[in-house]
Amino acid sequence: MKKVFIAGIVLVTVFLPGLLFAGVAPTLEVITPTRGEEVDFGESVVIAVSIYDPEGDTDIQSIEIKVDNKDVTRQANISALLITYVIEEIKTPGRHRFTMSVKDKEGNPEEITSFFTVGGEVPKDRAFTVNGTVKLGYDFDDQSSVNHVGTAEVYLYGRAFNWMDYAADVELTNAPSTDGQRVSTYRLDLYTPIGNAVLGDTTPSFSDYTIDGSRVFGVHLLPQFGFFGMELLFGQSLEPVSNPATQAQTVYGFKLKPVNTETFQLGINFLKVLDTDDPAINATAQDNIVLGADARFALFEEKLLVSLEANESLLNTDISAGATVLNELSWIFMINPEKMVPIIPGFSNFAGKAGMKLGPFFENTLNAEFSFVGPAYNSLANTAITQDRAGIKAWDTAWLFGRDLYLSLAFQYYWNNLFNTLSYTTNTLGGSGYAYIYATDYLTFNAGVNLLTSFDESKANVDSTNTTVDAGVSYDLELLETSSTAYFNGTASFTGDKVTPANDLSDYSTRVGLISYFDAIPLDTKAVVGYDFGDSPDSFYVEGKAGYWFFPEETLYTYAQAAYATGDQLLETEAGATAYIPWDVEIDAKVEYITYPGYNNLRISASATKEF
């Protein structure tokens, strides 16, 4: 049976544009599944995350992927621009979280977290059912601000009252917060014939430019009556002000969906975010409202999807003096012309988007999108929005020659300074192309190129280009009584800065590896060698792993692995074990040791999970 790399079945989108700033970590963007996407019980899930790195200095070896707190990095397909991982036939209902982290070669970290929801197969002939998991864990990190971290998670799902399904998730931990947010979470989901409700930690998504996945602790109601629906939101969020300080915000949201069918959806959104004035963190409290609308059309059995979104915002940058105009309406918005951004609403505080997806037709799918965000548009519940920017992007994917060739092409063009408030306009032009060739059942080739150019009209302030090229080949073979996969990966990155030539960079990395599984005994091994060179110090890389399943029932798995890079004299060692003991309990333990000149770090983790 033909072995198809995971990356070949994922739509490669265009990466978010940006300027070339030294020392900035790569940007991550989740392609699939979309945040909060519902997946049917027993289906497979493809997790795909793109890496946008205009500096071209992503440290691929630092990439880590976790699904429900389980490290699955070794099972993922990793390239310089795209990371993918497949979960086959997922059969655990409820919310599932996944996290990806990466660093650049200077050590700057970036992390992204998202989730999807799996529908349950709950027996309908009982008035009340309980299923779930209980997990207890312990982590030790001698370089962390909190060395000893304990965790406890209880996840329950089932049916109640013969007409309502539920899912409850409680996570308790003393782990330190990296962004000022609460680390212990509490959530209860209720599913009824007239709609759903979320109590506790909720991540609502009204639209891209209102609120889209920010954490709110409160109540989120989603009633649905035929084709008419609505959403009601009330709670508190925490906005990072300065590390690690945060400012509490009260969030009020309302989304009216007068039409909500499979072929047409219409939404009218209202969102209000009010800061809590806390002098202890030296933050000026603000008041913000957003009014918007969004629509989605699905035609020709969803072969043509059209989405539209339009929003207007108002921001009072300092509410310490209260409302100076129309005080009786201050419960909606505190109007103070001296502190308003903007004073008169218009296109400067407008944000909109129009998108289209056409296909698949004849194994081909075309996507396009135009977006506009004014310099005065603000949604305090969505701090990831880039202001003062407009642009277009398009991408096309196709299978050819009986699915022996997969192609992906992408284009993007963005510009800022929409209202001539800056000294010059920065343009960002990019394109990418990827090909995956499945020559035989055993041989696979892949190659790709990504180009990104930033410039102003005079090219006196910004004029830089980044090019990333990567290619690889894998071959399945029988070697010394083993089922093995041999592979080669190579990446080249070039950054040219005509304004500041000293910023020019060129780096190259190559990896040759072999993964083997011994059919006679349950042993899996991995060996990788590589060489990195260019403007960074040359480095030889070597990695090895051996794992073994004990007992005929394979109830105990142990492994040991190590990786060493000569350039920075980095040594990473790891040993672990997974045991399946009676009473359906899974025990996991892992020890990691990382060392390089002037640094040593020991990490120990252990957990016990019980399913019922």
C-alpha angles and dihedrals in degrees: 000000000000113000109221121195112237092235090063093067097047124094107240108217131195115271124240111268126237145154125273107259120169116242097020118139120235117272119241126208127184112230099176140050099026115232110283093002114167115234124193119245111268096017125125120250125212113206110199126176124180123214117217109194116162090176091057094219103116112151100224092189090062094060114119128181125192129184114194087347092305117124109236098163094119092056094049129095107239130191133157092267108023136041121191136178130177126213109200120218098341109208104175110100122218136040120344120192127205129187132192125191132184139171134206121233090268090059098252107151131216128183136183128192129192140154145210132201127232120207115235134240095217119169110251098201096074127072093218132021133172127200131156150099138278118205130185121187144177130197131186122193117171092199097049125100086238108040098187117049125179125193134190124184129182119186119182131176136168145102131304133190091000091271106059133064121202142190125193125189124183122177121184124185143147092216115138117257116244096194104027093261124129111270098202113070137193125194137168122186121195123192118196137164090258098047144293137285134200122201123189122005106021131171105204123193116199097157140321095272102037112046121333117172101328114149115256125176107213142057127329115183122189109183118180125193110181108297091345119087144156143186127222121194132185128159149091131285133185120232119200109241102168127342113305099358120095134186121224117236131193111221126202119181138175128180120183116199107187089171120033112159135133092263102037134026128179126185134184112197134200121178130176125186121185121188120225107235106236114170089188090078096038093237125145111230116236139194120217135178130182125194117189150144134218135186138188129197124194117190137169094027090313092305087124118045122179122184129186133184133178128176141174123199138195124198131191104198096198124027096172090107093046123219117336094183128045094358090180088069095049090108086068098036135341105235115206112154092202091059100034123120100225112007093204117034116237143121092316089071095038126110123185143160137192122192139177136192120191119188163298089245116158090346091307128117125186125195131185135174139181121195136182128187118177122222092247097046112118135176108175089195091061111045093167092078115114109221128212096028138117131176153133133245133182134181135182131196128190142174114215139182096026093316093305091119127046119191131187125184127180140180134186138178124181135170137182136199090075095171100032094254093132130069092244141003120250117212123198118197122180144164139177139188132190134183131190116191119194097196096174139349087276107031126072131175128192133181136168145171131201123193126189126175128182122190145145124227095263093037087220097115106027125021115141138136131199123195125185123186124182133173138172147172132203131191129191113215146154110251125174093339091313137116101232142174119208117196144175126201128182132180130186124187127189126185119187121187112185092183094053108018090184087074093063112124137181124183134171133190132183131187130189116186146169127204116191137182119196109223095199094055129020095255126134124188137182132196126180132174127182147159129220122195142152129088091342118073113285112257137188114212129201130175134179138177139178127186132179136193114216128209126021091272090052092232096150126052124182130179143173128196140170138187129192132188118191096202096072094012090242116171121187120184129178138176128180148160139208120200130185108206132178121291090045093281122153119204120198127183132173137177121196130184123187124183140169131152109309095005137082127170129182120193127184125181134175135172141176121208127191122191123198 
